[in-house]
C-alpha cells in the first residue's frame, strides 16, 4: 500500500480549518493554558516567518533544537515543515562531546535552545560554523535575535515550499553500534504514514487526549501519539518531562485517554501513593515501549480496567509497527501483535529465508513509514535496508500461527536502559581513554529499576576506584550510558579468533551476582 503525504503545512492547515476552536495543545508549563488548532496554526505561521526571514532558513536547511519539552519545540517542528526545513532535535542528556559530533554531522544553520541549556548551547555555537545562529526560547537578551520577535510577524500562512513528500522533515540521532551516532532521516511521507497507520490501526479518536512527557528529541515523543493526534484532531498536554504527580493531575484535570511511556515510568506511577485513589475511568489506552516490561505492571493496569499493551518500534520505522486487539492482550501476554495498516513484517533466518511459525529469527519491516536512510552515511543505510526495501532491525522475534508477533531479544549487543539505547562499543571507547584501563568490555545486565544497565569488565594497568571511573565516564557520556558496575579481571576471556568472549562475561556475571538474574 502507498501512502502519499501532503506537505506538513497543509496537514496542520487542514486541521486548523476543520477544527479551529478545538484544543490542540495544553501548556502545562504555563498554567494549563489551552491552545486551539486555529491559534496554534497562526503561531506556527509566525514561527515559520521568523525562521525564514530572520534566521535565513531555506528548504533543506537543518535547525537544531536543544530544550526540554515545550510548546515552542512543536511550533518550530511544524514551522520547519511549512518552509521545507529539517528539525534536528538534540538529546540534552548527551555530553558536550557527543552533541558536538552530532551538530558537526548535520551542520545546522540555527540552534534554538532553552535557558537550562544556555551554557552548552553557547559552547556548541562556538565550536560550530561561523554562520550558525543561536536563539534562546526564553531569554530575549541572550542573543542578537530574540525568539519573541516572531510575535510581531504576520500570522498569515506562507506559500507551500518547493519540496515533495520525500523531503526530510526530522533527523533523529540513534547511537551506533560502532560508537558513532547515526542520523535517521524521517521524511514527510514517513511521518504522515505512521500517523495514518496509528489512527486506523490503534483507533485514535478526535476526543483523545495524551500527556506529552516523552522527550521530543526521540521519535517516541514526536511520533507515537503526538503527530497522529494532530492528524485526527486530538489534544496533547505538553510538559517538561515525566513526574508522577503531574501524570495524576493531568488525568484528573484533562481527562487523559492515552499514554505512552517506558516501563520505569509506569513502575513509578504504581508505587506512588496516588495510584490507589486516582481516577482511571477515562484512560483507555497505555502503550509501553523501549524496554521489556514486567508482567506485574500489565496486571496493575488491567485491574484498573485500562488496556495496557507492549509496543514495538524504532527510529528507523514509524516508530509504530504493531497492534494487539484488546481481547487478545491477556491471551497473548507480552506479544506486540499484528502489523499495522500499511506495515509489512517478516521473520528471517540467517540465510535470508522466511522463518516458520514460532521460529525465532531477525525481524524485518517494510512500508511507507520507514526512514529515508542515515544522514551522510550511505554505507550504514545499505547495511540496514536491503535492495527490496526491507529494514533489517537487528531484533529477534517470532510469529505464531495466528500471525501475532513477539519480540524475543536483540540480535546486536545494544541494550536498553530506562528507555534509552546504549551501545557497548561507545562506552568501551571512552573507558579505553582512561590511563588506568588496559582493556574494557561492556555488557547489559538486568536491573530492577532501569530494565538493563551496563556492567564493565576491566583489565587495569594501574589502580582506579569505581568513583574515579564513574566520574571519568560521566564527563564524556550521558548518564544512562555510564556503567553501574565495574568488575576487575586479570584478563578478559577470548574466543578462538582472539575476540573478547562476551557470552563468557555474561555467564561470569550471572555466577558472581546470582541475585541479579532476571
Secondary structure as the mmCIF struct_conf table of DSSP 4:
data_model
#
loop_
_struct_conf.conf_type_id
_struct_conf.id
_struct_conf.beg_label_comp_id
_struct_conf.beg_label_asym_id
_struct_conf.beg_label_seq_id
_struct_conf.end_label_comp_id
_struct_conf.end_label_asym_id
_struct_conf.end_label_seq_id
HELX_LH_PP_P HELX_LH_PP_P1 UNK A 4 UNK A 7
HELX_RH_AL_P HELX_RH_AL_P1 UNK A 8 UNK A 18
TURN_TY1_P TURN_TY1_P1 UNK A 20 UNK A 21
BEND BEND1 UNK A 22 UNK A 22
STRN STRN1 UNK A 23 UNK A 27
HELX_RH_3T_P HELX_RH_3T_P1 UNK A 28 UNK A 30
TURN_TY1_P TURN_TY1_P2 UNK A 31 UNK A 32
STRN STRN2 UNK A 33 UNK A 36
HELX_RH_AL_P HELX_RH_AL_P2 UNK A 37 UNK A 49
HELX_RH_PI_P HELX_RH_PI_P1 UNK A 50 UNK A 54
BEND BEND2 UNK A 55 UNK A 55
TURN_TY1_P TURN_TY1_P3 UNK A 59 UNK A 60
STRN STRN3 UNK A 62 UNK A 66
BEND BEND3 UNK A 68 UNK A 69
HELX_RH_AL_P HELX_RH_AL_P3 UNK A 71 UNK A 83
TURN_TY1_P TURN_TY1_P4 UNK A 84 UNK A 84
STRN STRN4 UNK A 86 UNK A 89
TURN_TY1_P TURN_TY1_P5 UNK A 92 UNK A 93
BEND BEND4 UNK A 94 UNK A 94
HELX_RH_AL_P HELX_RH_AL_P4 UNK A 96 UNK A 106
BEND BEND5 UNK A 109 UNK A 109
STRN STRN5 UNK A 110 UNK A 113
HELX_RH_3T_P HELX_RH_3T_P2 UNK A 115 UNK A 117
HELX_RH_AL_P HELX_RH_AL_P5 UNK A 118 UNK A 127
BEND BEND6 UNK A 128 UNK A 128
TURN_TY1_P TURN_TY1_P6 UNK A 130 UNK A 131
STRN STRN6 UNK A 133 UNK A 136
BEND BEND7 UNK A 137 UNK A 138
TURN_TY1_P TURN_TY1_P7 UNK A 140 UNK A 141
BEND BEND8 UNK A 142 UNK A 145
HELX_RH_3T_P HELX_RH_3T_P3 UNK A 147 UNK A 152
BEND BEND9 UNK A 153 UNK A 153
BEND BEND10 UNK A 156 UNK A 156
HELX_LH_PP_P HELX_LH_PP_P2 UNK A 157 UNK A 161
BEND BEND11 UNK A 162 UNK A 162
TURN_TY1_P TURN_TY1_P8 UNK A 165 UNK A 166
BEND BEND12 UNK A 167 UNK A 167
STRN STRN7 UNK A 168 UNK A 173
TURN_TY1_P TURN_TY1_P9 UNK A 177 UNK A 178
BEND BEND13 UNK A 179 UNK A 179
STRN STRN8 UNK A 183 UNK A 187
HELX_RH_AL_P HELX_RH_AL_P6 UNK A 188 UNK A 202
TURN_TY1_P TURN_TY1_P10 UNK A 203 UNK A 203
TURN_TY1_P TURN_TY1_P11 UNK A 206 UNK A 207
STRN STRN9 UNK A 209 UNK A 212
BEND BEND14 UNK A 214 UNK A 214
TURN_TY1_P TURN_TY1_P12 UNK A 216 UNK A 217
BEND BEND15 UNK A 218 UNK A 218
HELX_RH_AL_P HELX_RH_AL_P7 UNK A 219 UNK A 219
HELX_RH_PI_P HELX_RH_PI_P2 UNK A 220 UNK A 224
TURN_TY1_P TURN_TY1_P13 UNK A 225 UNK A 225
HELX_RH_AL_P HELX_RH_AL_P8 UNK A 226 UNK A 232
TURN_TY1_P TURN_TY1_P14 UNK A 233 UNK A 233
STRN STRN10 UNK A 235 UNK A 238
BEND BEND16 UNK A 240 UNK A 241
HELX_RH_AL_P HELX_RH_AL_P9 UNK A 244 UNK A 254
STRN STRN11 UNK A 258 UNK A 261
HELX_RH_AL_P HELX_RH_AL_P10 UNK A 263 UNK A 271
BEND BEND17 UNK A 272 UNK A 272
HELX_RH_3T_P HELX_RH_3T_P4 UNK A 273 UNK A 276
TURN_TY1_P TURN_TY1_P15 UNK A 277 UNK A 277
TURN_TY1_P TURN_TY1_P16 UNK A 281 UNK A 282
STRN STRN12 UNK A 285 UNK A 288
BEND BEND18 UNK A 290 UNK A 291
HELX_RH_AL_P HELX_RH_AL_P11 UNK A 295 UNK A 303
TURN_TY1_P TURN_TY1_P17 UNK A 304 UNK A 305
STRN STRN13 UNK A 307 UNK A 310
STRN STRN14 UNK A 314 UNK A 314
TURN_TY1_P TURN_TY1_P18 UNK A 315 UNK A 316
STRN STRN15 UNK A 317 UNK A 317
BEND BEND19 UNK A 319 UNK A 319
STRN STRN16 UNK A 322 UNK A 323
HELX_RH_3T_P HELX_RH_3T_P5 UNK A 326 UNK A 328
TURN_TY1_P TURN_TY1_P19 UNK A 329 UNK A 334
STRN STRN17 UNK A 337 UNK A 337
STRN STRN18 UNK A 338 UNK A 339
TURN_TY1_P TURN_TY1_P20 UNK A 341 UNK A 342
STRN STRN19 UNK A 344 UNK A 348
TURN_TY1_P TURN_TY1_P21 UNK A 350 UNK A 351
BEND BEND20 UNK A 352 UNK A 352
HELX_LH_PP_P HELX_LH_PP_P3 UNK A 353 UNK A 353
STRN STRN20 UNK A 354 UNK A 354
HELX_LH_PP_P HELX_LH_PP_P4 UNK A 355 UNK A 356
TURN_TY1_P TURN_TY1_P22 UNK A 357 UNK A 358
STRN STRN21 UNK A 361 UNK A 366
BEND BEND21 UNK A 367 UNK A 367
TURN_TY1_P TURN_TY1_P23 UNK A 368 UNK A 369
STRN STRN22 UNK A 370 UNK A 370
STRN STRN23 UNK A 373 UNK A 374
TURN_TY1_P TURN_TY1_P24 UNK A 375 UNK A 376
HELX_RH_AL_P HELX_RH_AL_P12 UNK A 378 UNK A 384
STRN STRN24 UNK A 385 UNK A 385
TURN_TY1_P TURN_TY1_P25 UNK A 387 UNK A 388
BEND BEND22 UNK A 389 UNK A 389
STRN STRN25 UNK A 391 UNK A 399
TURN_TY1_P TURN_TY1_P26 UNK A 401 UNK A 402
BEND BEND23 UNK A 403 UNK A 403
STRN STRN26 UNK A 405 UNK A 410
BEND BEND24 UNK A 411 UNK A 413
STRN STRN27 UNK A 415 UNK A 417
TURN_TY1_P TURN_TY1_P27 UNK A 418 UNK A 419
STRN STRN28 UNK A 420 UNK A 422
HELX_RH_AL_P HELX_RH_AL_P13 UNK A 424 UNK A 431
TURN_TY1_P TURN_TY1_P28 UNK A 432 UNK A 433
BEND BEND25 UNK A 434 UNK A 434
TURN_TY1_P TURN_TY1_P29 UNK A 435 UNK A 436
STRN STRN29 UNK A 437 UNK A 447
TURN_TY1_P TURN_TY1_P30 UNK A 448 UNK A 450
STRN STRN30 UNK A 451 UNK A 460
BEND BEND26 UNK A 461 UNK A 462
HELX_RH_AL_P HELX_RH_AL_P14 UNK A 466 UNK A 474
TURN_TY1_P TURN_TY1_P31 UNK A 475 UNK A 476
BEND BEND27 UNK A 477 UNK A 477
HELX_RH_3T_P HELX_RH_3T_P6 UNK A 479 UNK A 481
BEND BEND28 UNK A 482 UNK A 482
BEND BEND29 UNK A 484 UNK A 484
STRN STRN31 UNK A 485 UNK A 488
BEND BEND30 UNK A 490 UNK A 491
STRN STRN32 UNK A 494 UNK A 494
TURN_TY1_P TURN_TY1_P32 UNK A 496 UNK A 497
BEND BEND31 UNK A 498 UNK A 498
STRN STRN33 UNK A 500 UNK A 500
HELX_RH_AL_P HELX_RH_AL_P15 UNK A 502 UNK A 512
TURN_TY1_P TURN_TY1_P33 UNK A 513 UNK A 513
HELX_RH_3T_P HELX_RH_3T_P7 UNK A 514 UNK A 516
#
